[in-house]
Amino acid sequence: MSEILSALEIRNLIYKYYPKNISSNSLEYEKSQENRRLLHAVQASRSDSRWLDFINETESKINQQFIDRSTYAISTPCLKSELAYNTGKHSYLVSFYCSVIADLYGFKIKNIFIDHEVRKRRIDDFSEGELQNYLKELKIKSEKHESNNPVMINQYPEELLTIILSLVATQKQIFGYNLLPVELANTVLPDVSTNLKELGKASYFDCIFCDH
């Protein structure tokens, strides 16, 4: 098991890979020692066989395949997997991350909006006017659903207990990483920026795992 890092140690580690007070849209940021260090860590992670071991072991345990198995994106310092999971009552998108710059893992839970009414009809059954009205109503329903069901970071609803415990246990067995503390996950670091988050917008989670 990896050593538990303090909040200060995690922040200083982030500063190792993200230059302070420099916009990610600038050439200065791109050429910085910190950014080059980050890109090197992402590149090196592509040969980490533990990730495939994690994927295979987890899929075997839960008897379900991930819909996305890894990130490997430029400047995204994590290995990422996504799982669509239906509990019978709700449908969720479970995103699980292992950082490549810190011995930390994290996850996001999104309650997915599904319009059950449209399942009773085919799109071809709508007239043009009906379809336009339906799409407007769908947008309103979707926005209301997202407002009432915000994305959960490093927290989960009780009905996902079994799947989360399986993911965490497999991670612990293969990586031995620690969870990024919930109280830090959404905390913003005002003096760093990421690929998609400007200065004053990037959180600990954005920097350690994924900013989208």
C-alpha positions as CSV (number, residue, x, y, z in Angstrom):
1,M,0.0,0.0,0.0
2,S,1.3,3.5,-0.9
3,E,2.1,6.0,1.8
4,I,-0.8,8.3,2.6
5,L,0.0,11.8,1.4
6,S,-0.9,15.0,3.3
7,A,-2.8,17.8,1.7
8,L,0.4,19.8,1.5
9,E,2.3,16.9,-0.1
10,I,-0.4,16.5,-2.7
11,R,-0.4,20.2,-3.5
12,N,3.4,20.3,-3.8
13,L,3.3,17.3,-6.1
14,I,0.8,19.1,-8.4
15,Y,3.2,22.0,-8.6
16,K,5.9,19.6,-9.8
17,Y,3.8,19.0,-13.0
18,Y,1.9,22.3,-13.4
19,P,3.7,25.7,-13.6
20,K,2.4,28.3,-11.3
21,N,0.5,31.4,-12.5
22,I,0.9,30.6,-16.2
23,S,-2.0,30.1,-18.5
24,S,-2.2,26.7,-20.2
25,N,-2.9,28.5,-23.5
26,S,0.5,30.1,-23.5
27,L,3.7,29.0,-25.2
28,E,5.5,29.6,-21.9
29,Y,3.3,26.9,-20.3
30,E,3.9,24.5,-23.2
31,K,7.7,24.9,-22.9
32,S,7.8,24.8,-19.1
33,Q,9.8,22.2,-17.3
34,E,6.6,21.2,-15.4
35,N,4.6,20.6,-18.5
36,R,7.4,18.5,-20.1
37,R,7.6,16.5,-16.9
38,L,3.8,15.9,-17.1
39,L,3.9,14.8,-20.7
40,H,6.8,12.4,-20.0
41,A,4.8,10.8,-17.1
42,V,1.7,10.3,-19.4
43,Q,3.9,8.8,-22.1
44,A,5.6,6.5,-19.7
45,S,2.2,5.3,-18.4
46,R,1.4,3.7,-21.7
47,S,3.7,0.8,-20.9
48,D,2.2,0.2,-17.4
49,S,0.9,-3.4,-17.7
50,R,-0.9,-3.0,-14.3
51,W,-3.7,-1.1,-16.1
52,L,-4.6,-4.0,-18.3
53,D,-4.4,-6.3,-15.3
54,F,-6.9,-4.0,-13.5
55,I,-9.3,-4.0,-16.4
56,N,-9.2,-7.8,-16.9
57,E,-9.5,-8.5,-13.2
58,T,-12.4,-6.1,-12.7
59,E,-14.3,-7.3,-15.7
60,S,-14.0,-10.8,-14.5
61,K,-15.3,-9.9,-11.0
62,I,-18.3,-7.9,-12.1
63,N,-19.0,-9.9,-15.2
64,Q,-19.4,-6.7,-17.3
65,Q,-17.2,-4.9,-19.7
66,F,-16.0,-1.3,-19.5
67,I,-17.2,1.0,-22.3
68,D,-13.9,3.0,-22.1
69,R,-10.7,1.4,-20.9
70,S,-8.1,4.1,-20.8
71,T,-7.3,7.8,-21.4
72,Y,-3.8,8.1,-22.8
73,A,-4.6,11.6,-23.9
74,I,-2.0,14.3,-24.2
75,S,-1.6,16.1,-20.9
76,T,-4.2,13.9,-19.1
77,P,-2.3,12.4,-16.2
78,C,-4.5,9.4,-15.5
79,L,-5.5,5.9,-16.6
80,K,-9.3,6.0,-16.9
81,S,-12.1,3.4,-17.2
82,E,-15.8,4.0,-17.6
83,L,-18.6,1.6,-16.8
84,A,-22.3,2.0,-17.6
85,Y,-24.2,0.4,-14.8
86,N,-28.0,0.0,-14.3
87,T,-29.3,-0.8,-10.8
88,G,-32.8,-1.4,-11.9
89,K,-33.9,2.0,-10.5
90,H,-31.3,4.2,-12.0
91,S,-28.6,4.2,-14.7
92,Y,-25.1,5.5,-13.9
93,L,-21.9,6.2,-15.6
94,V,-19.0,5.2,-13.3
95,S,-15.6,6.7,-14.2
96,F,-12.6,5.3,-12.3
97,Y,-9.2,6.9,-12.4
98,C,-5.6,6.0,-11.4
99,S,-3.2,8.9,-11.5
100,V,0.1,8.6,-13.3
101,I,1.7,11.4,-11.3
102,A,0.7,10.4,-7.8
103,D,-0.2,7.1,-6.0
104,L,-3.8,8.2,-5.9
105,Y,-7.1,7.0,-7.3
106,G,-10.5,8.6,-7.7
107,F,-13.9,8.2,-9.3
108,K,-16.9,10.1,-10.6
109,I,-20.5,9.0,-10.5
110,K,-23.0,10.4,-13.0
111,N,-26.7,9.6,-12.8
112,I,-27.7,9.3,-16.4
113,F,-30.9,10.8,-17.7
114,I,-33.0,8.3,-19.7
115,D,-36.3,9.3,-21.3
116,H,-38.3,6.2,-21.0
117,E,-41.2,7.7,-23.0
118,V,-39.3,7.9,-26.3
119,R,-38.4,4.2,-26.0
120,K,-42.1,3.5,-26.7
121,R,-41.8,5.2,-30.1
122,R,-39.4,5.3,-32.9
123,I,-37.9,8.6,-34.1
124,D,-39.6,8.0,-37.5
125,D,-43.0,7.9,-35.7
126,F,-42.6,11.7,-34.9
127,S,-43.8,14.3,-37.3
128,E,-41.3,17.1,-37.9
129,G,-43.2,19.4,-35.5
130,E,-43.5,16.7,-32.9
131,L,-39.9,16.0,-33.1
132,Q,-38.8,19.6,-32.6
133,N,-41.2,19.9,-29.6
134,Y,-39.9,16.6,-28.2
135,L,-36.2,17.7,-28.4
136,K,-37.0,21.0,-26.6
137,E,-38.8,19.1,-23.8
138,L,-36.0,16.6,-23.7
139,K,-33.4,19.4,-23.2
140,I,-35.5,20.8,-20.4
141,K,-35.9,17.4,-18.7
142,S,-32.2,16.6,-19.1
143,E,-31.1,19.9,-17.6
144,K,-33.5,19.5,-14.7
145,H,-32.2,16.0,-14.1
146,E,-28.5,17.2,-14.1
147,S,-29.4,20.0,-11.7
148,N,-31.1,17.6,-9.3
149,N,-28.4,14.9,-9.7
150,P,-24.9,16.6,-9.8
151,V,-21.9,14.5,-10.5
152,M,-20.5,12.9,-7.4
153,I,-16.7,12.9,-6.9
154,N,-15.1,10.2,-4.7
155,Q,-18.6,9.6,-3.2
156,Y,-21.3,7.2,-4.3
157,P,-25.0,6.3,-3.7
158,E,-25.7,3.3,-1.6
159,E,-27.0,1.3,-4.5
160,L,-23.6,1.4,-6.1
161,L,-21.8,0.1,-3.0
162,T,-21.1,-3.4,-4.5
163,I,-19.6,-2.1,-7.7
164,I,-17.5,0.6,-6.0
165,L,-16.1,-1.9,-3.5
166,S,-15.1,-4.2,-6.3
167,L,-13.3,-1.5,-8.2
168,V,-11.5,-0.3,-5.1
169,A,-10.5,-3.8,-4.0
170,T,-9.1,-4.6,-7.4
171,Q,-7.2,-1.3,-7.5
172,K,-5.8,-1.9,-4.0
173,Q,-4.7,-5.4,-5.1
174,I,-2.9,-4.2,-8.3
175,F,-1.9,-0.6,-7.6
176,G,-2.2,-0.1,-3.9
177,Y,-3.0,3.5,-4.3
178,N,-5.0,5.7,-1.8
179,L,-8.1,7.7,-2.5
180,L,-7.8,11.4,-3.1
181,P,-9.5,12.8,0.0
182,V,-13.1,13.9,-0.7
183,E,-12.5,17.3,0.9
184,L,-9.6,18.0,-1.5
185,A,-11.2,16.7,-4.7
186,N,-13.2,19.8,-5.5
187,T,-10.8,22.3,-3.9
188,V,-9.5,24.8,-6.5
189,L,-5.8,25.6,-6.8
190,P,-5.9,29.3,-7.8
191,D,-2.4,29.4,-9.2
192,V,-2.4,26.5,-11.7
193,S,-4.2,25.8,-15.0
194,T,-4.8,22.6,-17.0
195,N,-5.5,21.8,-20.6
196,L,-9.2,22.7,-20.2
197,K,-9.3,24.8,-17.0
198,E,-7.9,28.3,-16.8
199,L,-6.2,29.8,-13.8
200,G,-8.6,29.9,-10.8
201,K,-10.7,27.0,-12.2
202,A,-8.7,23.9,-11.8
203,S,-9.3,21.6,-8.8
204,Y,-7.1,19.0,-7.3
205,F,-9.1,16.3,-9.1
206,D,-8.6,18.1,-12.4
207,C,-4.8,18.2,-11.9
208,I,-4.3,14.7,-10.6
209,F,-6.7,12.9,-12.9
210,C,-8.8,14.5,-15.6
211,D,-10.2,18.0,-16.2
212,H,-13.3,17.1,-18.1
